[in-house]
Amino acid sequence: MLILTRGIEEKIIIGDNIEITILGIQGEQVSIGIDAPRELSIHRKEVYEAIQAENLRAARSVTANLDKIGQMMESRQRENREPKATDPSSRPS
């Protein structure tokens, strides 16, 4: 981990296109501003972790649903392949 000391209105540059500015310090809280390309997602860590957990839950749900659909399709295919039993009473005499 790189540790930098910055004061109010001082900046940190990450790569060629991300700029972090220290906007203020109140007690133990530091306000920062981030200039970055719009296509870059920026989240507080707890928000990022919640998003990842939700994405994982959704992916598992989709996988479970796809498995159920696959089982249903296999069952129907087996039913269509099995010869149908005819009712002896429905045969013409």
C-alpha positions in Angstrom: 0.0 0.0 0.0 1.3 3.4 -0.9 0.8 6.0 1.9 0.8 9.7 0.9 0.3 12.7 3.1 -1.7 15.5 1.6 -3.2 18.7 2.8 -6.4 20.6 1.9 -6.5 21.4 -1.9 -3.6 19.2 -2.6 -3.9 16.5 -5.2 -2.9 12.9 -6.0 -2.7 11.8 -9.7 -3.4 8.1 -10.6 -2.4 7.1 -14.0 -3.0 9.7 -16.7 -6.6 10.5 -16.1 -7.6 10.2 -12.4 -7.1 13.1 -10.0 -8.0 13.0 -6.3 -8.2 16.3 -4.4 -8.3 16.7 -0.6 -11.3 19.1 -0.1 -11.5 19.2 3.6 -10.7 17.5 6.9 -13.2 17.5 9.9 -12.1 15.4 12.8 -11.5 11.9 11.5 -13.3 12.5 8.2 -11.6 13.5 5.0 -13.6 14.9 2.1 -12.1 14.1 -1.3 -13.0 15.0 -4.8 -12.3 12.6 -7.7 -12.0 13.6 -11.3 -12.0 10.5 -13.5 -13.5 9.4 -16.9 -17.2 8.8 -16.8 -16.8 5.1 -17.9 -14.9 4.4 -14.7 -17.0 3.2 -11.8 -16.2 4.8 -8.4 -17.8 3.6 -5.2 -17.2 3.7 -1.5 -15.9 0.2 -0.5 -19.0 -0.8 1.4 -21.2 0.1 -1.6 -18.9 -1.8 -4.0 -19.1 -4.9 -1.7 -22.9 -4.7 -1.5 -23.0 -4.5 -5.3 -20.7 -7.5 -5.7 -22.8 -9.5 -3.2 -26.0 -8.7 -5.1 -24.5 -9.5 -8.4 -23.3 -12.9 -7.0 -26.8 -13.6 -5.6 -28.4 -12.7 -8.9 -25.9 -14.9 -10.9 -26.7 -17.8 -8.6 -30.4 -17.3 -9.0 -30.1 -17.2 -12.8 -27.9 -20.4 -12.8 -30.5 -22.1 -10.6 -33.3 -21.1 -12.9 -31.4 -22.2 -16.0 -30.8 -25.6 -14.3 -34.5 -25.9 -13.6 -35.4 -25.0 -17.2 -32.9 -27.5 -18.5 -34.4 -30.3 -16.3 -37.9 -29.4 -17.5 -36.8 -29.6 -21.1 -35.0 -32.9 -20.6 -38.2 -34.3 -18.9 -40.4 -33.1 -21.8 -38.0 -34.6 -24.4 -38.1 -38.0 -22.6 -41.9 -37.8 -22.5 -42.0 -37.1 -26.2 -39.7 -40.1 -27.0 -41.6 -42.6 -24.8 -44.3 -44.5 -26.7 -47.7 -43.5 -25.6 -49.8 -46.3 -24.0 -53.2 -46.7 -25.6 -56.3 -47.3 -23.7 -57.7 -50.7 -24.7 -61.2 -49.5 -24.3 -60.8 -46.8 -26.9 -59.8 -49.3 -29.6 -62.4 -50.0 -32.3 -64.0 -53.5 -32.0 
